[in-house]
Amino acid sequence: MAPEGGTLLLLALSLGLARAQQTLEEVPVQPDFDARKVAGRWFTTRLAASHTRLVAPEDPLRLALHSIGTRDQDLEFILFWTGAGVCKGVKVAVHPTGLQGQYQGTLERGGRILVRFVSTDYSSLILYVRFEDGGGEVTSLWGLLARRMPGDPTWLGKYLEHVRRFQLQEAPVFNLDARCPPPGA
């Protein structure tokens, strides 16, 4: 391949990656979002990410969202890790940013998390989560959540529009019954 062709290919790949790592301005947020209405049990029906290696099907560890709780103005995501002799509940607290429907927090091992409630009728929910590790690498995760399975097909269509728009890769979904010790136990 000619050097110019290699440069063009590298530029095209870089632009594609930059597109997958969308800016926050491109990610919508639910108008009139009411955090109290998202509290409770949720099932993940679909999941897409900018880097699927973080949610690879061959990984023996499974991370699943169990529920969302509220504490004053903050939200707490209750997650469970299972597999390979591990069963642990994890609580991730996020705080309002000032933009309704957007929250941020820090992760135990460093890094930051930003959560946007893209769209919801409080029975179904499209969620955008942006992780930034301590080294500055950013991973975007989009989830379609529902109060019960299977989810509403209308919401699946809305979710898939975002997956196409932001050129995301579908990832495996895991829903766990929270048979581990709860976070903080």
C-alpha positions in Angstrom: 0.0 0.0 0.0 1.3 3.5 -0.8 2.2 5.7 2.1 -0.7 8.1 1.2 -3.1 5.2 1.3 -1.9 4.1 4.7 -2.3 7.6 6.0 -5.8 7.9 4.6 -6.8 4.5 6.2 -5.4 5.6 9.5 -7.3 8.9 9.3 -10.5 7.1 8.4 -10.1 4.7 11.3 -9.4 7.5 13.7 -12.5 9.4 12.6 -14.6 6.3 13.0 -13.3 5.8 16.6 -13.8 9.5 17.3 -17.4 9.1 16.1 -18.0 6.1 18.4 -16.6 8.1 21.3 -19.4 10.7 20.9 -19.3 14.0 22.6 -21.8 14.6 25.4 -23.5 17.3 23.3 -24.6 14.6 20.9 -26.2 12.4 23.6 -29.8 13.4 24.4 -31.1 13.6 27.9 -34.7 13.0 29.1 -36.6 16.2 29.6 -38.3 16.6 33.0 -36.4 13.6 34.4 -37.6 12.4 37.8 -34.9 10.3 39.6 -37.4 9.0 42.2 -39.3 7.2 39.4 -36.3 5.1 38.3 -35.7 3.6 41.7 -36.2 -0.2 41.9 -35.4 -3.4 40.0 -34.3 -3.2 36.3 -33.5 -5.9 33.8 -31.0 -5.2 31.0 -32.5 -6.2 27.7 -29.8 -4.9 25.3 -26.3 -3.6 25.7 -23.9 -1.9 23.3 -20.4 -0.5 23.8 -17.7 1.4 22.1 -15.2 -1.3 23.2 -16.7 -4.8 23.5 -13.6 -6.3 25.0 -14.8 -4.9 28.3 -18.0 -7.0 28.1 -16.7 -10.0 26.1 -18.8 -13.2 26.1 -15.7 -15.4 26.9 -14.9 -13.4 30.1 -15.7 -15.7 33.0 -16.8 -12.8 35.2 -20.3 -11.4 34.7 -21.3 -7.9 35.7 -25.0 -7.1 35.8 -27.1 -4.2 37.0 -29.7 -5.3 39.6 -31.4 -2.1 40.6 -31.2 1.7 41.0 -31.7 3.3 44.3 -32.0 6.9 45.5 -30.4 8.6 48.4 -31.3 12.3 48.7 -30.4 13.7 45.3 -27.9 11.0 44.5 -28.5 7.7 42.6 -27.0 4.3 43.5 -26.5 1.6 40.9 -26.5 -1.8 42.5 -24.4 -4.2 40.4 -23.3 -7.8 41.0 -20.1 -9.5 39.8 -20.3 -13.3 39.5 -18.2 -16.1 38.1 -14.9 -17.9 38.7 -15.5 -18.1 42.5 -16.5 -14.5 42.7 -19.9 -13.3 43.9 -19.9 -9.7 45.0 -22.4 -6.8 45.2 -21.1 -3.4 44.2 -22.7 0.0 44.8 -21.8 2.9 42.4 -23.0 6.2 43.7 -23.5 9.1 41.3 -24.3 12.7 42.0 -26.3 15.3 40.0 -24.2 17.4 37.6 -26.7 20.3 37.4 -28.2 19.1 34.1 -31.4 17.3 34.8 -31.0 13.6 34.0 -27.2 13.6 34.2 -25.1 12.2 37.0 -21.4 11.7 37.7 -19.2 9.9 40.2 -15.8 8.3 40.8 -15.0 4.7 40.7 -13.3 2.7 43.5 -10.1 2.0 41.6 -9.8 5.4 40.0 -11.5 6.9 37.0 -14.8 8.6 36.5 -18.3 7.7 35.5 -20.9 9.9 33.8 -24.5 8.7 33.5 -27.2 10.2 31.3 -30.8 9.1 31.3 -31.4 9.4 27.5 -35.1 8.5 27.4 -37.6 6.8 29.7 -41.3 6.3 30.5 -40.2 4.7 33.8 -41.1 1.2 32.6 -38.4 1.2 29.9 -35.2 3.2 30.0 -32.3 4.0 27.6 -29.2 4.7 29.6 -25.9 6.2 28.5 -22.8 5.5 30.7 -19.4 7.0 30.0 -16.4 5.5 31.8 -13.0 7.2 31.9 -10.2 5.2 33.4 -7.3 6.7 35.3 -5.3 6.8 32.0 -7.9 8.8 30.2 -9.3 6.0 28.0 -13.0 6.5 27.5 -15.6 3.8 27.0 -19.2 4.5 26.1 -21.9 2.0 27.1 -25.6 2.2 26.1 -28.2 0.0 27.8 -31.9 -0.7 27.2 -33.5 -1.5 30.6 -37.0 -2.7 31.4 -38.9 -3.3 34.6 -39.8 -6.8 33.3 -38.8 -9.2 30.6 -39.2 -9.1 27.7 -39.0 -5.4 27.1 -41.2 -3.2 24.9 -40.4 -3.6 21.2 -41.0 0.2 20.6 -38.2 1.0 23.0 -36.0 -1.5 21.2 -36.4 0.5 18.0 -35.5 3.7 19.8 -32.4 2.0 21.3 -31.2 0.6 18.0 -31.4 4.0 16.4 -28.8 5.2 19.0 -26.6 2.1 18.4 -26.6 2.8 14.6 -26.0 6.5 15.1 -23.1 6.1 17.4 -21.6 3.0 15.6 -21.7 0.9 18.7 -21.0 -2.8 19.0 -23.7 -5.1 20.6 -22.5 -6.8 23.8 -23.8 -9.8 25.7 -26.4 -9.1 28.4 -26.4 -10.7 31.9 -29.2 -10.4 34.4 -28.5 -11.8 37.8 -30.8 -12.6 40.7 -28.6 -11.0 43.4 -27.8 -14.1 45.3 -24.5 -12.6 46.5 -24.0 -10.6 49.6 -25.4 -7.1 49.0 -22.9 -4.2 48.7 -21.5 -3.2 52.1 -22.4 -6.6 53.7 
